[in-house]
Amino acid sequence: MINPEVRNVAIIAHVDHGKTTLVDAMFRQAGVFREGQEVDDRVMDRLDLERERGITIAAKNCAVKWKDIKINIIDTPGHADFGGEVERSLSMADGALLLVDASEGPLPQTRFVLGKTLDAGLPVVVVINKIDRADARPDEVLDEVYDLFIDLDADEEQLEFPILYAVGREGRASLEKDGGTDLTELFEMILKTVPGPEADPDAPFTMLVSDLSYSDYLGRLAIGKVRAGRAHTQQGLMRIGESGQPKALKVSKLQTFEGLAVVETAEARPGDIIVLSGVEDVNIGDTICDPERTVPLPRITVEEPTVSMRFAVNTSPLAGREGDKLQSRVIRERLNREMLSNVAIRIEETDEKDAFLVKGRGEFQMAILIETMRREGFELNVGRPQVITRDEGGAKLEPIEHLYVDCDEAFLGVVTEKLATRKGRMINLVNKGKGRVRLEFSIPSRGLIGYRDEFLTDTKGTGIMNSYLLGYETFRGEILSRYTGSIVSDRAGGAVAYALFNLEPRGELFVAPNDPVYEGMIVGEHNRDNDIDVNPTKEKKLSNMRASGKDENVILTPVRAMTLERAIHFIREDELVEVTPESIRLRKGILPAKDRHAIAGKKKKATQA
């Protein structure tokens, strides 16, 4: 039986194709905001990091009403690193809106999220957005969308998708290429194309947990779509976890989405997306059901992690000065809490009691997790991202990415050369004679670690680079990640302008005068391929003799701010990033210089032998 009063629709798109902006306009025109109410742009980007970076990181739910029909909107991330969010959010949807930029066309992340949607068998409404752009090419983009559907093995029914043209920023969408005057045709198309959820209201209650939240008053909250039956407050239900053993629970409160808010409801109906409280030990993928029918639903499955990073307790001499969460127990609890709400993350213990191995879908996902933790007051050390290889039939396999590059023709040579050194293989080149070229490469995931910053420098900030996981292939050999060494402090103290001025010819420095340094801390990038130990605290020797022209003012080159992503990309296997709420420092894994030299000497002897 289909519930005609509800539509559950996911909005999917590549990063920066206007998804969150279109949702803003849908809120306004559906009457979520009262007349004259001041509302921030991108209201669905509630996390600080989402607003700062202009991307959606976590999938979120909201709801609007159109002609007395409730439309539950699921805002999904557009980046493949957050694929776990896409997969679990699609488990609540009955259809999808696919947004594609009228100029850029379908990009790699579009392919990723659309592939998941088609695999789930959901009907799709294609919205070609930003048709007011001067370089818009809607007809060509539509052909590319059809090609993409065919590449993803869409069936004939899925290929018959409706098409709308929109200017999301202005709140317009239409079947015509002028974009219309409002979003009426978009709402009508959702009601026409996306079916109501199919569920039997008389069957025993069944719900799959697709998301988790937390309330200081209600405890852990389970979010999901009602697959069958009805639920009421104070009703006794059962939870079935991974073990398959049912455990009793009592619903303390039922809530549903209304606009951006969550409101209390007396009853959960079939097809509704609800928030259920009263379940403390619930995990994503669990089934909550009536005691009469304790049959678990298929659990949410996500692709395996491809990247791992080592998270450890901060052991630097400056530990504890800026953060208040340092102990391994606290870090372990925080990582376990992340694993509960993020199905794409895996946490493993290591041989060291104060270190953990965190596995995820990409280096960007890891950087977001680290940035979130440092803003919560954590201090920790993290290592360089490592790809997770597989062993099949004695052969070593590694994850391979399909890389798309769009850049000016003048940068074609340098981009191709850099990617070739990282074991990239060009598989396509499109040059339409308009000054820009589009390249496609097959490249190991590890070859892209640290390359994005280099790429922006090489293309003077004008290049666009995106990729998605293609699969696993035979290991392509070693890749030299960095051709330069590190400038390492050999003592503790405060950096001095005189010493830094004399170190500038050796390479780029990472510290400014008066910055605290310690033995083993990396204070710069050496011009050559070897590490050097230096004294950044050395002061000018003073005497009562003065010579003409010898006391000139020291002028230092401004230090580039060290970002978390740049730090993670820069370090080698024997180096770490020290992350605190206020600082990002680079350091050697082994701080004392004599210990590092002793280990290097042993390795050299072993190699010669």
TORLUM-855260 format. One record per atom (N, C-alpha, C): y, z, x. Coordinates in steps of 0.1 Angstrom, whole numbers, plus 5000, padded with zeros to 4 digits. Example, Ala and Ser with C-alpha at 12.3 -4.5 7.8 and 13.67 -1.06 7.14 Angstrom:
2
494350785132
495550785123
496750785132
497850715128
498950715137
500050795129
//
This chain:
609
498850005008
500050005000
501250005009
502249925005
503449905013
504649985007
505350065015
506450145011
507750055011
508250004999
509349904999
510649975002
510750105003
512050175004
512350205019
511550165028
511750195043
511450065051
512250045062
512049945072
512150015086
511149995094
511150055108
511349935118
512449925124
512749815133
513149855147
512549795157
512949825171
513849715175
514849755183
515849655189
515549645204
515149525208
514649505222
515549395228
515849415241
516649325248
516649355263
517149255271
517349275285
518549365287
518649435298
519749525301
521049445300
522049505293
523449445292
523449315283
522549305274
522649185265
523349235251
523849355251
524649395239
523849475228
522749525231
521849595221
522549715216
523049805224
523649935219
524949905212
525749805217
526949765210
526749715196
525649635194
525349585181
524949705172
524249805177
523849915169
525049995164
526150005173
527350065169
527949995157
527949855157
528549785146
527649805133
526349815135
525549835123
525849965117
526050075125
526450205119
527750195111
528750125117
530050115110
529950045097
529249935097
529149855084
528249905074
527249995078
526350055069
526950185063
528150225068
528750345062
528350475068
527750465080
527450595087
528650675090
529750605095
530950675098
531950665087
532650775084
533650765073
534850685077
535650645068
536850565070
537850645079
538250585090
539250645099
538650735110
537250755109
536650845119
536650785133
537050865143
537050825156
535750835162
535150725168
533850725173
533850665187
533150715196
533050655209
532250535209
532450445218
531650325219
530250365224
529250285221
527850305226
527350445222
527450475209
527150615205
525650645207
524750545208
523350565211
523050605225
523950575234
523850615248
524350755250
523450855246
523950995246
523851065259
522951015268
522851075281
524051035290
524451125299
525551095308
525250975317
523950975322
523550865330
523550735323
523250735310
523250605303
524650555302
525650645299
527050595298
527550555311
527250625322
527750585335
527250455340
525950425337
525250305342
525250185332
525650225320
525650115309
524350065305
523250145306
521950105303
521350215293
520250165286
519450265278
518250305286
518150445288
517050495296
515950555287
516350625277
515350685268
515450615254
514250595248
514250535234
514750645225
515550605215
516050695205
515950645191
515950735181
515850705167
517150725160
517450645150
518550665141
518250595128
519050605118
518750545105
520050505098
520050385091
521150345082
520550315069
521350305059
520950265045
521650135042
520850035036
521449915032
520749875018
521549875008
521049844994
519949944990
520250074993
519350184990
518050174997
517950095007
516650085016
517050145029
516250235033
516450305046
515850225058
516750195067
516350115079
516350215091
515150255096
515050335108
515150245120
516150265128
516350185140
515850255153
515050195161
514550245173
515150175184
516050235192
516750175203
515850185216
515450075221
514450085232
515150045245
514650095257
515250055270
515049915273
515849855281
515749715284
515249685299
514849795306
514449785319
512949815320
512249735328
510749745329
510349875335
511249945343
510850075349
510650175338
511250155326
511150245315
510250195304
509150115309
508250055300
507450155292
507250275297
506550375289
507350405276
508650405277
509550435266
509450325256
509350195260
509150085252
507850095244
506750115251
505450115245
505350225234
505850345237
505650455227
506650435215
507750375218
508750355206
508250245197
507550135203
507050035194
505950075185
505350195189
504250245180
504750295167
506150315166
506750355153
507350235145
507350115151
508050005145
507149915137
507649845127
506949745119
507549605121
508549595129
509249465133
510249495144
510849385149
511749395160
512849295159
514049335164
515149245167
515149215181
515149085185
515149045199
516548995202
517349065210
518749015214
518648935227
519248825227
519248735239
520748695242
521248705254
522548665257
522648515256
523748465250
523948325247
524248245260
524548315271
524748245284
523548265293
523148395295
522148425305
520748375300
520548385287
519248345282
518248455284
516948435281
515948535283
515648565297
515848685301
515648725315
514348805317
513948845329
512648905331
512349025322
513349115320
513049235311
512849195297
513549085293
513349025279
511848995278
511348925288
509948885288
509049005286
509349115294
508549235294
508449295280
509649325274
509649395261
509149305250
509449175251
508949085240
507449075241
506849075253
505349075255
504749185248
505349305250
504749425243
504849415228
505949355223
506149345209
505149245203
504949135209
503949035204
502549095205
502249165215
500949225216
500649325205
501749395200
501649485189
501549415175
501749275176
501649195163
502849215154
504049245159
505149275151
505949145149
506449125136
507349005134
508649025141
509248915146
510448925154
511648845148
512848905148
514048825144
514848805157
515048685160
515848645173
517348645170
518048725178
519548725176
520148675190
520748555189
521448505201
522848565201
523048655210
524348735210
525348685220
526548725218
527748685227
527948535226
527848475214
528148335213
529648295215
530448395216
531948375219
532248355234
531248375242
531448355256
531848215260
532648195269
533148065273
531947975278
531048045285
529847965290
528647975282
528848005269
527648015259
526947885258
525647885258
524847765256
523747795246
524047815234
523047865224
521847775222
522047645222
520947545220
519947555232
520447555244
519547565256
518847705256
519547805252
518947945252
517847945242
518047885230
517047885220
515747815224
515947705232
514747635237
514047725247
514847805255
514147895265
513448005258
513948055246
513248155238
511948105233
511947975228
510747915223
509747905234
510147865246
509347855258
508747985261
509548095260
509048225264
507948275254
508248245241
507248285231
505848215233
505948085237
504748005240
504048065252
504848095263
504248155275
503548285272
504048355262
503448485259
502348475249
501848355246
500748325237
501048375223
502248355218
502648385204
501848295195
501348345184
500648265174
501648185166
501148095157
501948015149
502948085140
502448195135
503248275126
504448345134
504148395146
505148455154
506248355159
505748225160
506748125165
507648075154
507348115142
508248075131
509348185129
509948235139
510848345138
512248295133
512948375125
514248345120
515248365132
516348285131
517348285142
518748325137
519448415143
520848455139
521648435152
522948405150
523948395161
524948505158
525248585169
526048705167
527048725178
528048805174
529048855184
529049005181
528149075188
527849215185
529049305187
529949275196
531149355199
532049355187
532149235180
532949225168
532249255155
530949285156
530249315144
530049195135
529649085141
529448955133
528048895136
527348845126
526048785128
525848685116
525348565119
525148465108
524048365112
523648295102
522648185105
523348065111
524748065110
525547955116
525947995129
526347895138
526747925151
528147985153
528847995142
530148055142
530148205142
528948265140
528748405140
529148475127
529648405117
529948475105
531148565105
531248655095
532348745095
531948895096
530648925092
530149065093
528649055095
527949175093
526549185096
525649175084
526249125073
525449125060
524149045062
524348925068
523148835070
522048895079
522548975089
521549045097
520749155089
521449235082
520749335073
519849265064
520249155057
519449085048
518149035054
518348975067
517248925074
516249025078
516749145081
515749255084
514949295072
515649305061
514849335048
513849235045
514249105048
513348995044
512148975054
512448995067
511448965077
510549075080
511149195082
510349315086
509749375073
508349385073
507749445061
507949595061
507849645049
507749795047
506549845054
506549975058
505350025064
504150035055
503050005060
501850005051
501150145053
501050215042
500450345042
500050385028
498950465027
498450505014
498950645011
499850665001
500450794998
499450894993
498250844988
497250944983
496250984993
496250915005
495250955015
495651085022
494751155029
495151275037
496251235047
497151335050
498251315059
497751275073
498351175079
498051135093
499351085100
499551135112
500751095119
500351085134
500850985141
500750975156
502051025162
501951115172
503151165179
503551065189
504751005187
505250905196
506450955205
506951065202
508051115210
508151275208
508751335218
508951485218
510351515219
510751625214
512151685216
511951835216
513151905218
513052045219
514352105213
514152215206
515252285199
515152435203
516352495207
516352635210
515852725199
516052675187
515752755175
514252725170
513852595171
512652555165
511452535175
511852535188
510852505198
510552355199
509352325203
508952185205
508952105192
509451985192
509451905180
508651775183
507851745173
506951625174
507651515165
507751395171
508451285164
507451165162
507251115150
506351005148
506450945134
505750835132
505650765119
504550815111
504750845098
503650895089
502750765086
501550775090
500650665088
499950665074
499850785069
499150795056
499550935050
499550945036
499651075030
501051125030
501151255026
502451315025
502351455032
503451515037
503451645043
504651725037
504451855036
505451945031
505652065041
506852125040
507052245048
506052355045
505652425055
504752535054
503252485052
503052355053
501752305050
500852325063
499552355061
498652375072
498052245076
498252205088
497652075093
496852105106
496351995112
495552005124
496151915134
496051955147
496451865158
495251825167
495051695170
493951655178
494551595191
494251665202
494751615215
493751535222
493951525236
493051435244
491651485243
491451615242
490051675242
489251635229
490051595219
489351555206
489051675197
489351795202
489051915194
490251945185
490051955171
491251985162
491652135164
492952155164
493552285164
494552305152
494452415146
495252445134
496752465138
497652425128
499052445130
499652455116
500852515115
501652515103
502952465105
503352375095
504652305096
505752405093
506652435102
507752535099
508952465094
509152335097
510252255092
509952105093
510452035083
510351885083
511751835083
511951735092
513251665093
513051515094
514151445090
514151305091
515451255096
515551125100
516851075106
517751015095
519051055096
520051005087
521250975096
521550845098
522550805107
522150855121
523050915128
522750975141
522151115141
522251175129
521851315127
520351325123
519851445124
518551485119
518751585108
518251555096
518451635084
517151685079
517251805073
515951865067
515551795054
514251775053
513751715041
512551795036
512351795023
511251875017
509851815018
509851675019
508651605019
508651485029
507551465036
507451345045
506651245037
507151115035
506551015028
505850915037
504950835032
504250735040
505350635046
505150605059
506150515066
507350575071
507650705067
508850775073
508650805087
509750805095
509750855109
510350995107
509551095111
509851235108
509851315121
510551435120
510551525131
509851655126
508851695132
507951805127
508051915137
508352035132
508452155141
507352255137
506852335146
505852425144
504552395152
504752305162
503652265170
504052285185
503452385191
503852425205
503152345215
501852315213
501052245224
500852105221
501852035216
501651895212
502051805224
501451685225
501751595236
501951455229
502651365236
502751225231
501351165230
501051095219
499751035217
498751125209
499151245206
498251335198
498351295183
497351325176
497251295161
497451425154
498351425144
498551545135
498051495121
497151575115
496451525103
496151635094
495651605082
495251695072
493851755076
493551875073
492251935077
491151865070
491351785059
490351715052
489851595060
490751545068
490351415076
490751425090
489951485099
490351505113
489851395121
490351275119
489951155127
491151115135
491051115149
492251085157
492550935156
493850905157
494350775158
494250725172
494250595175
494150545189
495450605197
495250655208
496350715216
497150605222
498450645224
499350545230
498950525245
498750405249
498350375263
499550295269
499750325282
500850255290
500250205302
500850105308
500450055321
500450155332
499550135342
499450235352
500650235361
500950345368
502150355377
501850255389
502950215394
502950125406
503550175418
504350285417
505150345428
504950495428
504850555440
504750695441
505850745451
506250875449
507250935458
506851085459
507051135471
506751275474
508051355471
507851455462
508951555459
508551685465
509451745473
509051875480
510251975479
509952095482
510952205483
511952165494
513252195492
514252175502
514052275513
513752225525
513552315537
514652305547
515752245544
516852225554
517552365556
518252375567
519052505570
520152525559
520552425552
521552435542
521052465528
519752485527
519052505514
519652625506
519852615493
520352725485
521852745484
522552655491
524052675491
524652615479
524052505473
524652435462
523852435449
522552455450
521752465438
521152595436
520652625424
520052755421
518552735417
517952615418
516552595414
515852535426
515252615434
514752575447
513152595448
512652685441
511252725443
510252615438
509152605445
508152505441
507652525427
507552655423
507152685409
508052625399
509352635401
510352585392
510352435392
510152375404
510152225405
508852175398
507752245399
506452205393
506652205378
507252315373
507452325358
508352215353
509352185360
510252075356
509551945356
508751915366
508051785366
506951775355
506351885353
505351895342
506051865328
507251925327
507951905314
508351755313
508651695324
509051555323
507851465319
506651505324
505451435321
505051435306
505451555300
505151565285
505951465277
507151435281
508051355273
508151205278
507651185290
507651055296
506251005299
505650925291
504250895292
503950805304
504950745311
504750665322
504750735335
505050865335
505050955347
503751025349
503251035362
502151115365
502451205377
502051335376
502251435386
500951475392
500851475406
499651515413
500051615423
499151715425
499251815436
498951745449
499451795460
499151745474
498551855482
498151815494
497551915504
498552025507
499851995506
500952095509
501252165496
501352295497
501552375484
502952355479
503952315487
505252305482
505752155480
504752065479
505051925477
504151865466
504751765459
504051705447
504251555449
503151485444
503251335443
503551295429
504651225428
505151175415
504951025414
504250975404
503950835402
504650785390
505250665391
505950605380
505950455381
506750385372
506750245371
507650165381
508550245388
509450175397
510350265403
511050225414
511950305422
513150345414
513550265404
514750295396
514350415387
513250415381
512750525372
512750655380
512250645393
512250765401
513650815404
514550725407
515950755410
516650825398
516350785386
516950845374
516350985373
515051005375
514451135374
515151235384
515251185397
515851275407
517351305404
518051205399
519551225395
519651325384
518751315374
518751415363
518451555368
517451565377
517151705382
518251765390
518951685398
520051735406
521151785398
521451715386
522451755377
522051885370
520751915369
520352035363
520352155373
520752135385
520852245395
519652255405
518852145405
517752145415
518152105429
517452165438
517552115452
516152075456
515951955462
514651915467
514751805477
513651785484
513551675494
512651565488
512951445489
512151335484
511951235495
510751175495
510351075505
510650935501
510350835509
510550695506
509450655495
509850565486
508950515476
507850435482
506550465478
505450385483
504750325471
504350195473
503550125463
502150175462
501550175450
500250225448
499250105449
498450105459
497449985461
496150015454
495349915452
494049925446
493049875456
491749925455
490649875463
489649815454
489449685454
488449615445
487549535454
486249565454
485249495462
485549485476
486149595482
486449605496
487749535499
488449475490
489749405492
490849495488
491949505496
493049585493
494049505485
494349545472
495249475463
496549555462
497649485460
498949545458
499649485446
500649565440
501349505429
502349395433
502349285425
503149175428
504149155417
505449125421
506549105411
506848955409
507248925397
507848785395
509348805395
509948755405
511348775408
512248655404
513248685396
514248585392
515548615400
516148505406
517348525413
518348415408
519548455405
520648365401
521848385410
522148285418
523248305428
524048175431
525148195437
525948075441
525047995451
525247855451
524447775460
524747805474
525847855478
526247885492
525347995497
524748085489
523948195493
522448165493
522148035489
520648005488
519948025501
520547995512
519848005525
519548145529
520548235528
520348375532
519348445523
519448415510
518548485500
517148445503
516848315505
515548265507
514948315520
515848325531
515348375544
514948525543
515848605536
515548745535
514248775527
514048695516
512848715507
511648675515
511748565523
510548515531
510048625540
511048695547
510648805556
509948925549
510148925536
509549035528
508348985520
507748875525
506548815520
506648755506
507948715503
508148645491
507748495492
507248445481
506948295480
507648235469
508448135472
509248065462
508247975453
508447995440
507547915431
508347825422
509747835422
510547745414
511947755419
512647635418
514047625422
514747535412
515747585405
516547505395
517947495400
518447375402
519847345406
520347235398
521247275388
521847175379
523147115384
523447145396
524647085402
525947145397
525947275392
527147335387
527547455396
527047455408
527447555418
526547675419
525747705409
524747815409
523347765409
522447835415
521047805415
520247915409
519047885403
518147985398
516847975406
516448075412
515248085420
514148175414
512948145416
511848225412
510848255424
510548375426
509648415437
508448505432
507348495439
506248585438
506348675450
506548805448
506848895460
506249035458
505649095468
505149225466
506249325462
505849425454
506749525449
507449595460
506649625471
507249695483
508249615490
508249485488
509249395494
510549405488
510649455476
511849475468
512549605471
511749705476
512349835478
513349825489
514549865486
515649855495
516349725496
515849625489
516549485490
517649465481
517749545470
518749515460
520149535465
520449635473
521749665479
522049545489
521049505497
521249395507
521649265499
520949245488
521149125480
522549115475
523149225470
524449235465
525449205477
525149265489
526049235500
525949085504
524749035505
524648895509
525248795500
525248825487
525848735477
527248775473
527848875480
529248915478
529348965463
528349035458
528349095445
528248995433
528048875436
527948775425
526548735421
525548785428
524148745425
523548835414
522648775407
521848855397
520348845401
519748965400
518348965404
517549055395
516449005389
515649075380
514149045383
513249135379
511849115382
511049195372
509749155370
508849225362
507449215369
506549315366
505249325372
504349205368
503949125378
503049015375
501549045375
501249145383
499849175384
499549225398
498249225402
497849265415
497249155423
497549135436
497049035445
496649095458
495949015466
495549065479
496749105488
496649215495
497649265504
498249155513
499549135513
500149025521
500549065535
500149175540
500549215553
501749305554
501949355566
503049455568
504449395567
505349475561
506749425560
507649525567
508449475577
509349565584
510549595575
510649715570
511649755560
513049775566
513149805579
514449825585
514449795599
515549725604
515549675617
516449765626
516949875620
517849965628
517250105629
517750185638
517350315640
518250415633
518050545636
518950655630
519650725641
520850765638
521650855646
521450995641
520851085649
520351215645
521051325652
521551425644
522251535651
521251625658
521651675670
520751755678
521151905677
522051935668
522452075667
523152105654
523352225650
524052265638
525452295640
526252275630
527752305631
528452225621
529752205624
530652115616
530951995623
530951875617
531251745624
532751755628
533051695640
534351695646
534851555647
536051525644
536651395644
536551335658
536851405668
536751355682
535351305685
534351385682
532951335684
532551215676
532951215663
532651105655
533350975659
534550985664
535250865669
534550805681
533950885690
533150835701
531750785697
531350825685
529950775681
530050645673
531250615668
531450495659
530950365666
531050345679
530550225685
529050215684
528350325682
526850325681
526350275668
527150275657
526650235644
527550285633
527050275620
527750325609
527450465607
528550555605
528350695603
528250735588
527550835585
527450885572
528151015569
528751075579
529451205578
530851195581
531751285576
533151285578
533451415586
534651425592
535051555598
534851675589
534351785595
534151915588
532951915579
532251805578
530951805570
529951885578
529151975571
528152055578
526951965583
526551985595
525351915600
524352015606
523151965608
522152055614
521151975622
520352035631
519451965639
518451885631
518351755633
517351675626
518051605614
519251635611
520051565601
520451425606
520251325597
520651185601
522151165598
522951145608
524451135606
524950995606
524050895609
524450755609
523250655611
523650535610
522650425613
522950365626
521950365635
522050315648
522050165648
522850095657
522949955658
521649895663
520849965671
519649925676
518449975668
517249935672
516049975664
515450105668
516050185677
515550315681
516450425676
515850545675
516650665671
517250725683
518450785681
519150855692
519650995687
519551095696
519951225693
521451245698
522351295690
523751295694
524251435690
525451465695
526151585692
527451555684
527351565671
528551525663
529551645662
529251755668
530151875668
530951895681
530851795690
531451805703
533051795701
533751895707
535151895706
535751845720
537051795719
537651755731
537951865741
537651845753
537851955763
539351975765
539852095764
541252125765
541552185779
542752145784
543152205796
544752205796
545252265806
546752275806
547452155812
546552055815
547051935821
547251835810
548351765809
548551665799
548951535806
548251425801
548551295806
549251205796
550051115799
550751035790
549750945782
549850935769
548950845761
547550895759
547251015763
545851065762
545651155749
546751185742
546551275730
546851195717
546551065717
546750985705
545951035694
546451005682
545751055669
544450975668
543351045664
542050985662
542050925647
541750795646
541650735633
540250685631
539550735621
538150705619
538050605608
536950525609
536550435598
536150515586
536650485574
536250555562
534750555560
534150665555
532750675553
532350625539
531450535539
530950485525
530150605519
530450625506
529750735499
528250705498
527450805501
526050785501
525550805487
525050705480
524450715467
522950745468
522350795457
520950825457
520150705460
520350595453
519550475455
519750425469
520950425475
521050375489
520350465498
520350595496
519650685505
518150665504
517550645492
516150625490
515750495497
516550395496
516250265502
516350265518
517250355523
517450355537
516350425545
515850535540
514950615549
513650545552
513050585564
511750535568
510750635564
509450605567
508350695563
508450835569
509150855581
509250985587
510551055584
511251005574
512551055570
512551105555
513451185552
513551245538
514951235533
515151245520
516451255514
516551395509
517551475513
517851605508
518851595496
518351635484
519151615472
519551755467
520851775465
521351895459
522351855448
522851945440
523751915429
525051855434
525451885447
526751835452
526651735463
525451725470
525351645482
524051565482
524151455490
522951375493
522951355508
521951415515
521951405529
520651345533
520651275545
519451225551
518951305562
517651325564
517151405575
515751355579
515351405591
514051375596
513051465589
511851415587
510851505582
510551625590
510551605604
510451715613
511851735620
512451855618
513751875622
513951895637
513151985644
513452005659
513151875667
514151845675
514051715683
512851725693
512551835699
511451845708
510051815701
509951865689
508651835682
508551695678
509651625674
509651485671
509251405683
509851435695
509551365707
508151385711
507651505709
506251535713
505251445705
505551435692
504651355683
504751205687
505951165690
506151025693
505450985706
505451085716
504751065728
503251055726
502751135718
501251125715
500850995709
501750945699
501450815693
501450705703
502450715712
502550605722
501350605731
500850725735
499650725744
498450675736
498350715724
497250665716
497250515714
498450455713
498550315712
498150245725
498650295736
498350235749
496850245752
496150355748
494750375750
493950275742
//
